[in-house]
């Protein structure tokens, strides 16, 4: 019988650590009618949604509560997209999916069934099971589908009961030009979702955050768009720990664009960042706070003529090279290589006929004052 555990053969290796992330998660559906151009999931599971019955899911949840490792928390109730519970429209059940149009892109189809009631009822039932303390939704919400629903009951209950402080969403980019090639909604849709999410949090008295997933180097993304995304990340005030760099997956529209440089549906030419170095720059721009990325970021800013983002202002991505070159002792790397600089800015290791005796005395006075200050400070600390 199905045990929900790893095979005994892995016991001698300490088991499978990744199982902890999904052991107490419930799969409620498979398939996705979102049809993002870069995603191969549609080809694995289909565009017509398949959903499990409430009874089947509740039975599995009740069985979880009997597990000795269960602490009262169900980590997820979802699937490829958590809030999909119906086929996209009634026509799909009799005529199949549309061959020449998508359900959500570029805007929701007029025939789209937008309804969160069934998913809402399922979540209520699961969280009312004895021994269940909390039910989270971690597999991701399709925010454009949520915004197409005029009823905000689901969003309010999601915020109140099913978010653990951070809600994962996937806007993927902020440039409408890039989003067009991705098959994702315009950035304005994501911004409207953020406002609705903020309002829901304010209504429930909680302070929770939306954590966006972004992608670099997708076909259509020039260095200019990559810098625009970096500026957006800067304004959000956080640095992504992980960045998804586009790579071609079998059968997708984005893969076709990657190899041909042409959009297969429109025939238009598409810019494709293929060079590994350029892809590294686009990726580094999103993690601009990482010191190891500085040279890549500087190169990207030079390429786009955005040297205004190098400086000390709040909008700058990196600091000028001299300041960045300081080591932990307070000396610049250039000083270590060329010798210590004196107050005139020239190397003290070389002859400097322009230095006056007054300037030398001033330097000596400063050094002696600093030594006295350090001694006094060490005495006080004792």
Secondary structure, DSSP 8 states (H G I E B T S, - for coil): ---SS--GGGGGGT--TTHHHHTTEEE-EE--S---TT--HHHHH-SS-EE--HHHHHHHHHHHTTSTT--SEE-EEESSSTT--S-S-THHHHH-S-SS--SSSSS--TT-----HHHHHHHHHHHTSTT--EE---S---HHHHHT-S--HHHHHHHHHS-SSEEEEEEE-S-HHHHHHHT---HHHHHHHHHHHHHHHHHHT---EEEEEEEES-TT--HHHHHHHHHHHHHHT---S--EE----TT-HHHHHHHHSB-TTT--B------HHHHHHHHHHHTTT-GGGHHHHHHHHHHTT-GGGBSSSTT-SB--HHHHTB-TTS-BHHHHHH--B-TTSSBTTS--TT--HHHHHHHHHHHHHHHHHHHHHHHHH-
